[in-house]
Amino acid sequence: MDRRQLRDFDLAILVAAAALIAIGVVMIYSATHGDWAGELSVVVRKQIIWAALGLVVMAAMTFISQDTLEALAPILYGIAVALLIAVLFVGVGKGGERRWFELGPMRLQPSELAKYAVIIALARYLARRKTRLERPIHLAVPLLLGLVPAALVLREPDLGTSVIFVALLVPMLFWAGTRPFLLMLLATPVASLLLALPWTEGFPVNWIAWAVFIALLGWLLYVSRLFITDKLLVFSTCVFTGIMGPFLWEKLADYQRHRILAFLNPEKYRFSTGYQLIQSKIAIGSGSVLGKGFLQGTQKNYAFLPEQHTDFIFSVVAEEFGFLGCLVVIGLMLFLVLRMFKLAGQVRNRFAGLVIVGIASTLFVQSAINIGVTLGLSPVTGMPLPFLSYGGSSLLVTLASIGIVLGMGLRRMEY
């Protein structure tokens, strides 16, 4: 590393990531402290080991050039898809789920690897494309790259992670030059699907809202300047996803349907799937401005808050350190993401810029979903909070992605 590259090293990204890891370890210690300490104290030690290993991997990833990474993109994508298929047959999990490979004392979650394999493969395709993305048909390959692993992850089943594969498409396509109007059309099949789902029990399909949406979409497509084939493609896709909505709803696991219904009416399910959400709100609200103090959270100490060291770690932060503690965590996460977007605008290599945007978007969406769940703004999905939640695969892969970003920052002047 020469002096010029040393000057280009983005120390702020490293410091923000390290601060979030440190907060995560402290909060995991708090979440597993008390009556369960004898049983769960090993969790803290494991997280520290994973963090140390992740920092080593992060340092190693900074030495991988963007040309090497771009050349490996098809291989990484193929390996990721193969692992997602394999885990459906030999994977382990709770309640019939198949999300992890059991590797002795460790577990590997292939969906964590797949997120970044998709980012790299998508960046390679978009960077090498010569023509602009001006028609819906031009989005077929990028959509396929994201939807194939999303469908496999949904099969595990893991609804929350599958959403990430779809969500990261939008910012990467925008960065690649896709028109905002086209991105809006990209969201219409999702809107059609959501409107067609049976949000209330006893009422199979909300046909009225869905029919109004389809009518408005038809008018919008009619007055647009798209080719007639593009109009028919978008309209027929939306109609198809709407019709398939009720069937896909029935394909969801029972606990997934109940989580969505509990999100809409948590009091009705307060003794089952709504319990987590209610207890999380109580914990966050009781923290007030300054919190109850480190190790003093009552919801946490009396184990009222489920999954407090994993999916609901943010609730522990809010209860013990209050609104100010939440601001620190959210502020560090936003700073990290915005710093990455700034770096994406500085690098000269188109592929590198797209990879950085994809990684930053993934961290933002995953954080937003996790925090939204704890606040009752999103259905419970089992999504970990990056850097903070306990989980070896998640932390290791996240730090590897930070290493990729730092490495590309070192080579920002290279084409």
C-alpha angles and dihedrals in degrees: 000000000000126000094264092053090046089057089051093054107116101225091173092066091050093048093048092049092047091049091052091049091051091050089049094053091048092049093046088053089051093046092053096040123108129028092002096046095105091052101039106030087100087067091069093049091049092051091051090050091049090048092051091047090046092053090053090050090046091054091048092050092057088068094057109099121227090241091057092047092049091050091051094049098099092046093049091048092049092049091048093052091046091052091048090053093045094051090059089064106032103018127114133219146134125295097002095315120138108203108125141053112226107228105176108280091353136071127212121204108204093196088069090057092043094059092063094038087058091049092053094045092046091048090052092051095046094044093052096045110107101192124067121257098247104138133054090241089061089065095059097097096044090048091049091050090055102035098052095063090036090058092048092050090047087055092059079054108249110138096174097055092043088060090059092062090056096040096055091057094072101058092040092050090047091051089050090058104265113158116253090233090057091049089052089054088050089063096050097084088053091050090048091051093049094048091051095053118105097248092173126050116248093025107088102196133005092229097167097058091042093050092050090050092050091049092051091046091051091053092047091051091046093057094040124097095236122128113267090245090055091049092051091046094053095042095047091047091053092048091049095049090047093052091046092050097090092045092050089048090058090049092059117099114261093248091052093053091046091050091055093047090046089053089057094044111014095168091061090056097034093129095047131020094354093057095087093050095048093048091047092054090048091051094048094045094048091056091068115176104323101021132229094282136260112315090001101101109127097196087053099040094050091045094240088133112072123214088012096160094046125027096009100043090119089061089057090052091051095047097048102033101024129207092331092055090050090051090053093052095043091043093053091047093049091046090052093049095045091047088055092050089050090051090049088059092051101050115093096208111089094209092052092050092052093048092051091049090050093050093046091048092049092052091047096047094044092049092046092051094047094048090042090055093053091049094047093248094117136031116266105270107165091245114158121225107245115253093358108059120081111256132116100209093047095048094043095050093042091054090046088056090050087053090053091052093048091048092052089048089056089055097040092128094056121098 
